Amino acid sequence: MIQKYSRKRNWKKWIYSKLYPIITAVLILFAIYFGVYIYNKSAGIRFVKNMKAGWNLGNSLDVKERGIINGDPEIYEVFWGNPLTTKAIIDEIKSGGFNTIRIPVTWYEHMDEKGVIDEKWMNRVQEVVDYVLDNDMYAIIDIHHDEWFAPTYDNQENAKKMLCSTWSQIADRFENYNEHLIFEAMNEPRLIDTEFEWNAGNKEAREVLNNLNAAFVETIREGSKENKKRYLMLATYCNSSDEEAVKDFILPQDKHIILSIHEYVPYDFVMNEDGTNEWSKENSKDTKAIDETVNNLYYSFISKGIPVVVSEFGAANKNNIEARLEWVNYYVTAARDKKIMCIWWDEGSSEDKPGKYELFDRHNLKWEYPEIVDILTK
């Protein structure tokens, strides 16, 4: 009996000695694979985190309806009251603590009849981008006010042609620029002057937009050098976070995509001139829209490894600085907790009329509301 038991014990010991290294190796390989999977999945989230706080160079290179085509860039850039963008302006934005500048750009007034972008305008866009990148910041350029990308079945082929042609030219110009330059396909693509303009749109518009987004990604990836791996920002319908817009959004199969959302909430406080100038974090009715937005974006995208940037947000000045401070602190804290990065909309001003969302006086190189800036950049 003792000998039989000994043989049985030795047999188990032999099996254990053979299987243990195999099981251990399998577990190690699984851990490595899972770790790499998690690391790769969160790469975009880490990229957006490095972008930190953002500021929009609004109402400058996105000026439109000047009434002329292919004029000198300077006559466009100042048409809505802002001064020419200088390196000194960008340097001050950097000194203020911002690490990302979104540069809205309108292109259609700077093309010939064949859609070729005017060289002078392309040079000017590049010059401003260089101001940003020379400060080791992130720059985002987009197609902003070009109305040819209306998302309808009838306009789909024309929009696709214009979108791909425009971005192909932009991508070629910036092919050697590293990941600090980000391309954003379209700004607030929507059905202008319709009942669907400022909501989640309709099924047709959302479907067409998905097709345009896919064409944009394909166009950039067909380019050379850095464009093969550049981060690209895509919008839902009208950059909306509404449930319908989010649900119907189709993310192209690509590792370097960022979702771009615009969210000015609650509307009556941040935008509506006839609304309220009061807001409190103690009032659940005031915080509800912010909470719902960041939670929806987190569970729909962030939790799945898809990075999100609120590329426009802000609260209009209604001589209510204390309420605005409380609002912006709550907003950006809620967003950061969910790993969402925010970019303040600053439309600038004319010399005699400050903008509703203006933080930085570009005429005199000074911050109008340094308390807000401190919260954004802390």
Secondary structure, 3 states (H helix, E strand, C coil): CHHHHHHHHHHHHHHHHHHHHHHHHHHHHHHHHHHHHHHHHCHHHHHHHHHCCEEECCCCCCCCCCCCCCCCHHHHHCCCCCCCCCHHHHHHHHHCCCCEEEECCCCHHHECCCCCECHHHHHHHHHHHHHHHCCCCEEEEECCCCHHHCCCCCCHHHHHHHHHHHHHHHHHHCCCCCCCEEEECCCCCCCCCCCCCCCCCCHHHHHHHHHHHHHHHHHHHCCCHHHHCCCEEEECHHHCCCHHHHHHCCCCCCCCEEEEEECCCCHHHHCCCCCCCCCCCCCHHHHHHHHHHHHHHHHHCHHHCCCEEEEEECCCCCCCHHHHHHHHHHHHHHHHHCCCEEEECCCCCECCECCCCCCEECCCCEECCHHHHHHHHC
